[in-house]
Amino acid sequence: MKANLKEVKFQIENYASESNLSELEVIDKLKDYYFNKEVTKNLNFYKKKNKKVREITKDLKISHRKFYALLEKKNIEFKKYKRASDKVD
């Protein structure tokens, strides 16, 4: 395990030196890439109705609002539920 981790560290350091980025910037880019990859996979499950919003948001560790914003960004249809206003005039 440690040998694999050392190799990953070495690859990140090499890439960072070649691309004039810091190691943290490289890791942030990798994090964004893998997060988007996971989002795409879960959106496919959502389209096929294999997973519910609750399960997806729990897996991705995001809020429901962020998930619905992703759906709007990707132009995926979903139902918007409006709460009945409880105001009494």
Backbone as JSON, one array per atom type, in Angstrom:
{
  "sequence": "MKANLKEVKFQIENYASESNLSELEVIDKLKDYYFNKEVTKNLNFYKKKNKKVREITKDLKISHRKFYALLEKKNIEFKKYKRASDKVD",
  "N": [[0.82, -1.19, 0.0], [1.91, 1.25, 0.83], [3.91, 1.53, -1.06], [2.45, 1.91, -3.4], [1.21, 4.33, -2.78], [3.42, 6.01, -2.6], [4.2, 6.02, -5.25], [2.03, 7.29, -6.45], [2.22, 9.82, -5.23], [4.67, 10.58, -6.3], [4.04, 10.72, -9.05], [2.15, 12.82, -9.0], [3.74, 14.94, -8.09], [5.58, 15.1, -10.2], [3.88, 15.77, -12.36], [2.93, 18.22, -11.41], [5.27, 19.77, -11.41], [5.85, 19.82, -14.14], [3.64, 21.13, -15.23], [3.57, 23.61, -14.08], [1.98, 24.01, -11.81], [0.78, 23.93, -8.42], [1.02, 21.22, -6.05], [-1.33, 20.99, -4.59], [-3.2, 22.25, -6.25], [-3.26, 20.47, -8.38], [-4.35, 18.25, -7.09], [-6.86, 19.3, -6.42], [-7.95, 19.59, -8.99], [-8.07, 16.91, -9.74], [-9.88, 16.0, -7.83], [-12.19, 17.44, -8.6], [-12.58, 16.29, -11.12], [-13.09, 13.53, -10.53], [-15.34, 13.83, -8.91], [-17.2, 14.9, -10.72], [-17.35, 12.76, -12.46], [-18.55, 10.83, -10.82], [-20.97, 12.12, -10.34], [-22.1, 12.12, -12.91], [-22.47, 9.38, -13.29], [-24.35, 8.84, -11.27], [-26.45, 10.47, -12.14], [-27.25, 9.14, -14.39], [-28.35, 6.86, -13.2], [-30.46, 8.13, -11.93], [-31.96, 9.04, -14.11], [-32.81, 6.61, -15.18], [-34.4, 5.84, -13.16], [-33.46, 4.22, -11.11], [-32.27, 4.98, -8.78], [-33.06, 7.01, -5.98], [-33.47, 10.52, -5.19], [-32.73, 11.04, -2.57], [-30.94, 8.94, -1.97], [-28.9, 9.43, -3.8], [-27.97, 12.01, -3.09], [-27.01, 11.42, -0.6], [-24.93, 9.64, -1.2], [-23.23, 11.3, -2.73], [-22.75, 13.27, -0.94], [-23.95, 15.84, -0.9], [-26.28, 18.62, -0.84], [-29.87, 18.59, -1.3], [-30.74, 20.76, -2.76], [-28.43, 21.48, -4.21], [-28.24, 19.23, -5.79], [-30.58, 19.4, -7.36], [-29.93, 21.75, -8.68], [-27.81, 20.83, -10.22], [-29.25, 19.13, -11.89], [-30.81, 20.98, -13.31], [-28.77, 22.37, -14.59], [-27.75, 20.39, -16.29], [-29.89, 20.04, -17.91], [-31.96, 18.19, -17.31], [-35.07, 16.73, -16.87], [-37.27, 17.16, -14.11], [-39.58, 16.85, -11.39], [-41.04, 19.62, -9.85], [-41.93, 20.33, -6.67], [-44.33, 22.21, -5.1], [-44.82, 23.83, -2.09], [-47.77, 24.19, -0.23], [-48.96, 27.35, 0.52], [-49.15, 28.5, 3.78], [-50.16, 30.79, 4.74], [-52.39, 32.95, 6.33], [-54.64, 35.37, 5.59]],
  "CA": [[0.0, 0.0, 0.0], [2.79, 2.41, 0.91], [4.62, 1.66, -2.34], [1.51, 2.51, -4.35], [1.01, 5.72, -2.39], [4.63, 6.73, -2.98], [4.18, 6.2, -6.71], [1.03, 8.32, -6.74], [2.83, 11.09, -4.83], [5.72, 10.88, -7.28], [3.37, 11.13, -10.29], [1.55, 14.14, -8.77], [4.84, 15.9, -8.04], [6.1, 15.26, -11.57], [2.9, 16.52, -13.15], [2.9, 19.59, -10.9], [6.47, 20.48, -11.87], [5.76, 19.99, -15.6], [2.55, 22.02, -15.61], [3.68, 24.85, -13.31], [0.91, 24.09, -10.82], [1.18, 23.36, -7.14], [0.47, 19.89, -5.81], [-2.72, 21.14, -4.14], [-4.02, 22.57, -7.42], [-3.43, 19.22, -9.11], [-5.29, 17.42, -6.33], [-8.19, 19.89, -6.59], [-8.43, 19.22, -10.32], [-8.42, 15.49, -9.69], [-11.1, 15.91, -7.03], [-13.29, 17.89, -9.45], [-12.78, 15.29, -12.18], [-13.74, 12.33, -10.0], [-16.67, 14.19, -8.45], [-18.05, 15.0, -11.92], [-17.52, 11.4, -12.95], [-19.53, 10.2, -9.93], [-22.25, 12.79, -10.59], [-22.61, 11.62, -14.18], [-22.93, 8.0, -13.06], [-25.58, 8.89, -10.48], [-27.5, 11.06, -12.96], [-27.77, 8.05, -15.23], [-29.23, 6.07, -12.34], [-31.66, 8.94, -11.7], [-32.75, 9.03, -15.35], [-33.41, 5.28, -15.31], [-35.21, 5.66, -11.96], [-32.88, 3.16, -10.28], [-31.9, 5.58, -7.5], [-33.84, 8.18, -5.58], [-32.68, 11.7, -4.88], [-32.2, 10.88, -1.21], [-29.79, 8.05, -2.03], [-27.84, 10.08, -4.57], [-27.4, 13.09, -2.3], [-26.26, 10.8, 0.49], [-23.69, 9.11, -1.79], [-22.37, 12.4, -3.18], [-22.57, 14.18, 0.2], [-24.38, 17.19, -1.27], [-27.65, 18.91, -0.44], [-30.88, 18.39, -2.33], [-30.74, 21.95, -3.63], [-27.31, 21.38, -5.14], [-28.55, 18.18, -6.76], [-31.54, 19.94, -8.31], [-29.2, 22.71, -9.5], [-27.09, 20.03, -11.22], [-30.23, 18.67, -12.86], [-31.15, 22.12, -14.18], [-27.58, 22.66, -15.4], [-27.61, 19.34, -17.3], [-31.16, 20.03, -18.65], [-32.67, 16.95, -17.04], [-36.39, 17.05, -16.34], [-37.65, 16.67, -12.8], [-40.78, 17.48, -10.88], [-40.87, 20.59, -8.78], [-43.06, 20.29, -5.76], [-44.55, 23.48, -4.42], [-45.5, 23.72, -0.82], [-48.95, 25.04, -0.12], [-48.68, 28.44, 1.44], [-49.98, 28.39, 4.98], [-50.45, 32.14, 5.21], [-53.79, 33.29, 6.47], [-54.78, 36.83, 5.56]],
  "C": [[0.87, 1.26, 0.0], [3.54, 2.62, -0.4], [3.72, 2.3, -3.38], [1.3, 3.98, -4.06], [2.23, 6.56, -2.77], [4.66, 6.99, -4.48], [3.17, 7.28, -7.11], [1.57, 9.69, -6.39], [3.87, 11.52, -5.86], [5.1, 11.38, -8.59], [2.77, 12.53, -10.15], [2.64, 15.21, -8.76], [5.42, 16.15, -9.42], [5.15, 16.08, -12.43], [2.86, 17.97, -12.71], [4.11, 20.39, -11.39], [6.41, 20.74, -13.38], [4.72, 21.04, -15.99], [2.55, 23.35, -14.87], [2.49, 25.08, -12.37], [1.45, 23.56, -9.5], [0.52, 21.99, -6.98], [-1.0, 19.96, -5.39], [-3.66, 21.47, -5.3], [-4.28, 21.32, -8.25], [-4.45, 18.33, -8.41], [-6.71, 17.97, -6.43], [-8.79, 19.56, -7.95], [-8.85, 17.76, -10.38], [-9.72, 15.27, -8.92], [-12.31, 16.31, -7.86], [-13.61, 16.86, -10.53], [-13.54, 14.08, -11.66], [-15.13, 12.62, -9.44], [-17.64, 14.27, -9.63], [-18.33, 13.63, -12.52], [-18.59, 10.67, -12.14], [-20.92, 10.81, -10.12], [-22.88, 12.25, -11.86], [-23.17, 10.21, -14.02], [-24.25, 8.0, -12.31], [-26.73, 9.53, -11.25], [-28.09, 10.03, -13.91], [-28.7, 7.14, -14.45], [-30.55, 6.81, -12.11], [-32.56, 8.93, -12.92], [-33.48, 7.7, -15.53], [-34.32, 4.92, -14.14], [-34.76, 4.46, -11.13], [-32.52, 3.67, -8.89], [-32.78, 6.79, -7.25], [-32.9, 9.32, -5.22], [-32.02, 11.57, -3.52], [-30.94, 10.03, -1.22], [-28.6, 8.72, -2.74], [-27.18, 11.18, -3.76], [-26.59, 12.55, -1.13], [-24.92, 10.26, -0.02], [-22.71, 10.23, -2.14], [-22.04, 13.39, -2.06], [-22.81, 15.63, -0.2], [-25.82, 17.38, -0.82], [-28.6, 18.65, -1.61], [-30.9, 19.57, -3.3], [-29.6, 21.9, -4.65], [-27.58, 20.31, -6.2], [-29.54, 18.69, -7.8], [-30.91, 21.01, -9.2], [-28.4, 21.98, -10.58], [-28.05, 19.53, -12.3], [-30.61, 19.78, -13.83], [-29.99, 22.44, -15.11], [-27.43, 21.66, -16.54], [-28.88, 19.19, -18.15], [-31.88, 18.69, -18.53], [-33.99, 17.31, -16.38], [-36.6, 16.42, -14.97], [-38.88, 17.42, -12.35], [-40.43, 18.46, -9.78], [-42.13, 20.56, -7.93], [-43.15, 21.62, -5.04], [-45.3, 23.22, -3.13], [-46.71, 24.65, -0.83], [-48.64, 26.14, 0.89], [-49.68, 28.4, 2.59], [-50.33, 29.77, 5.54], [-51.95, 32.37, 5.24], [-53.9, 34.79, 6.54], [-56.08, 37.25, 6.18]]
}
